[in-house]
Amino acid sequence: MGKIVVVGSANTDMAVKSARLPVPGETVLGGKFLMNPGGKGANQAVAAARMGGKVTFLAKIGDDIFGREAVAAWQKETIDTSHVAVDPEEPSGTALIMVDEKGENCIAVASGANGTFRPDDLLPARSVIANADVVLMQLEIPLDTVQTAAGWAAAEGVRVILNPAPATELPAELLTKLFLITPNETEAEILTGVAVRDEASARRACAELHRRGVPNVVITMGKRGAFASCGDFREVILACPVRAVDTTAAGDVFNGALAAALAERQTWAEALRLAAEAAAVAVTRPGAQSSAPYRAELE
């Protein structure tokens, strides 16, 4: 069982599913309301745990019912929450999500305590980071916190995976600390200037990230699958054909499953296939963390 430390955000997702997404100024009636735990960090932590990883989650919540319920839910997934910090003033993060009948979504996030998750909050868990097999992070928390965790992990030889979402430019120094980066097409273009439209352009984007010091790159491309450029392994990983219901956490499930597989020292081919299968199952289900499959379902 691989040891995975996930450093990231935690939100409560409030989702409305309707026939189509409203345009600005429009009200769409007839939707179904769902409230679920979410946040990219928490989603990835749950996905990794359900794939069999031994997960410690480093996050920050508010002193409120949303935060307390989130912690209780993570503990049910056997996630170690002993280093989750609490902000006495800011509320827990929340996200408002619209989902249409094709599974496409739009999301607005109120960061709350995620925005006050500072490097000092990591100090009690520095030894946990140092002893991990994999550290997995995203960008819904302050960038200096991500950089601090990446620096500590890299100094100890711990493999750092960054899912660079939401999309933003990244400091050159951070890229050199990474073992693996997993952008989608939009994020890859922001990072490299290469518009990713097909395998050839994905290869060019990967080459640029390699040039900047990232040894392994996986670009996710939705229903077209993913392109991996990881050492000698350079292949398109085809997506499993499924009928999408909700794509909200597909990328998070992919990253959590990939982290769990790499922590087990699976090969790139094995790890990426597991991640693709987990993501395929996730899009057939509504919600964020609730959509993540368990390992036994894939086997």
N, C-alpha and C positions, 0 to 999 in steps of 0.2 A: 504494500500500500504506500504510494508516494505521498510525501508531505508537501502540501500546497498552501502558500500564504496568499490570500487575495487582499489587496489593498484597494479600497474604492468606495463607491457611493451606495447609499441605501435610500430608497424612496417608497412611498405608498402610491401605487398606481390606481387611478380612478379612470376607468375606460368606458366609453360608450360605443357600442357597435350599431351601425346603421347601414342602410342600403348604399349610401355614398357619403363622401366627405363633403361638408358644407364649404361653400366659397365665402370669402369675407362678407360679413353683413347678413348672412343667411342663417336661418334656423331649420334644421332637419329633424322631423318628428319620427317617432316609431322606433327609437333606439333601445337597446338592451344595456343596462348598467352592470358593470362588474368592478369590484374593488379588490385588488390583490397586492401583495408585497412585490416591490420591484427595485429599480436602481441597477445600473450596469454592474457595479461591484457585487451586490447581493445576488443578482441573477447568475453571475459567473461562479460565485461561491457555491450556490445551490446546485448548479449544473455539475460542477466538479465533484461535489460530495455524492451526488446521485450516480456518478460514474465510478464511485468507489475510492475517491481520493480522501486522504486525511486532511481536512481543510481547517485552517485558522483564518478568520475574517477580521481584518482591521478596518474600522469604519468609525463614523461619528453620527450619533442620533440626537434628537431633542429629548427633553425630559417630559414626554407626553405619551398618550396612549398608542399612537402610531409607532413610536420607537420601541415601546415595551412589547407590543404585539409582534413586531418584526424580530426582536431578539428571541422571543419564545419560539417563533416559527423556525428560525435558524437552528436553534438548539434541538428541535425535533428532527432536523436533518443531520444531526450529529456534528454540526459545525462548532468549533471552539470559538466562543464569543467573549472570552475573558479579557480581551484587549479592545473591546468596542468602547469608545469614549462617549461621554454624554455632555452636551452643551446645555447649561441651565437656562440659557436665554433664547437661543434660536430654536424654532420648531424642527421636527424631523422633515426630511425632504419629501416632496410630493410631486407627482406627475399627472397631467391631464392628457388622456389619449383618446383619439378618434380612430375607429377602425371601420373600413368599408367591407362590403360583402365579398370582395376579392382578396381580403386580408391585408390590403395596404393601410398604412397608418400615418398619422401626424401627431406630434407629441410636444407639449410645453411643460417645462420643468421649473419648479420653485426649489432651489437648492437647499435652503434652510441650513441645518447643521453641517451638511456636506461642504458648504462653502467656508466653514471655520475649522475644517480638518487640517491642522497645521503640522509641520514636521515635529514639533514638541510632543504631539499626541502619539507619535510613533515610538518615542524613547522607551517606554516600558516593554515594547515588543521587539527591540533591536536584536536580542539573542534568538528570538523566534524566526526572524527574517534570516539571520545568519545560518540557521540550521535547516532551512527549507530545501526541498529538492527543486521547487519552482516557485517563483514569485510572479503573480499575475496582476496586472493593473490596467486601468482605463483612464479617461480624462474628465470625469465628472467631479473631481475634487481638485483643489489647488495644485498647480503644476509643480511648485516647489516641494510639495509633499511627495509627489511621484518621483521627482528627481532625487530626493533624499533616500527614499526606499530603494531606488534603483542603484544608487551609489553604494549603499551599505551592502546590498546583495551581491553586486558585481565584485566588490572588494573581497568577498568571501568565496567567490567562485560559484555562486548560486545563479542558476539560469533565470533571466528576467524576460517575461513575455509582456509586451505592451499592445493592447488593443487601442489604437489611437482615435478613440471616439468619445465625445463629439470631435469632428474634424477641426484641426488647428495646425499651425506650423509648430515645429518642435526645435528646441535648442540642439545644436550639433553635438554638444557634450553628452546629452541624454542618449542620443542614438548610439553612441559608442559603448554605452553600458548595457545594451540590449542583446539578448540571445536570439530573440524572435520578435518581429513586429507583424501585426495582422490587420492591415487596413482594408476597408472595402474600396470600391472603385473611386468614389468621391474623395475619400481620405487619402488614397494613394496619389491622386492628382494634386491635391493641396500640398502634400509633402514633397512631390517630385517635379511637378509641372507637366507630367505626362498624362494625357487623357487616356484612361484605360477603357478600351472598347472591345478588345479581343485578346487572344493569347499573345500575339506579337507585341502589342502595346503593354500588356502586363509584364512581359519579359523586360521591356525597356525600363519600366518603373522599378522593377526589382533590381535591375542592374544599377540604377541610380542610388537606391537605398543601400545596396552592397558597397558602392563607392563611398558612401558616407559612414560606413563602419558597422552596418547591421549584417551579421553573417547569414541570417535566415529570414526569409520573407514569405508570407502567405497572403495573397490578395483574394478576398472573398468577393464573389460576383453574383450573389443571389441565386436565382434558379439555374444559372449557367455553371454553378459550382465554384471552384477556387483554383487559383494557380499558385503552385508552391515552387519556390526556388530556395532549396535548403541543402547546402553542400552539393553533392553530386546528384541529388534528387530534384529534378525539374520536370514537373508534370502537372497536367490539369486533373483535378479531382472532380469528377462529375457529381452533380447534385442528384439525389434520389428523386425520381418523379413522384410527386404527391400533389394533392389538392390543398392549397394553402387556405387556412381559415384565419390565421392571425400571425403576421411576421414580426410582432413586437420584439421578441427576445431571441430571434433565431441566431443572430450574431453572437450574443452572449452565451447561448448554449453551445455553439460551435467552439468558442474560446475556452469555456469551462471544461468541456469534454477533451479538447486538445491538450490542455494543461494537465488533466488527470492522466491521459495516456502517456504524455512525455515524462511525467513524474514516475511512471512505471517503467520507463526506459523502453517503450515500444519504438519500433522503427517509424520513420516518417510516413511510409505508406500505410502502416497499421493505424497510427495515431490520426492521420488525416481522414481515413475512411471512417473511423469511429466518430470523429467530430462531424463529418458530413451526415452520417446516419442519425446522430442525435439531433442535429439541426432540422433534418427532414421531419422527424417525428414532432418536434416542437411546433413547427408551423401548421400542423394539423389540429392544434389545440389552442383555445383562447388563453389569454393571460401571459404573464412574464415567467416568474418562477414556477408557477403551476404547470407550465407547458413543458418543463424540462423532464426528459424521460429518465427512468432508472436503468442501470446497466443490464439488468435481467431482461428488460423489454427488448433491447437490441439483440441480445444473444438468443 
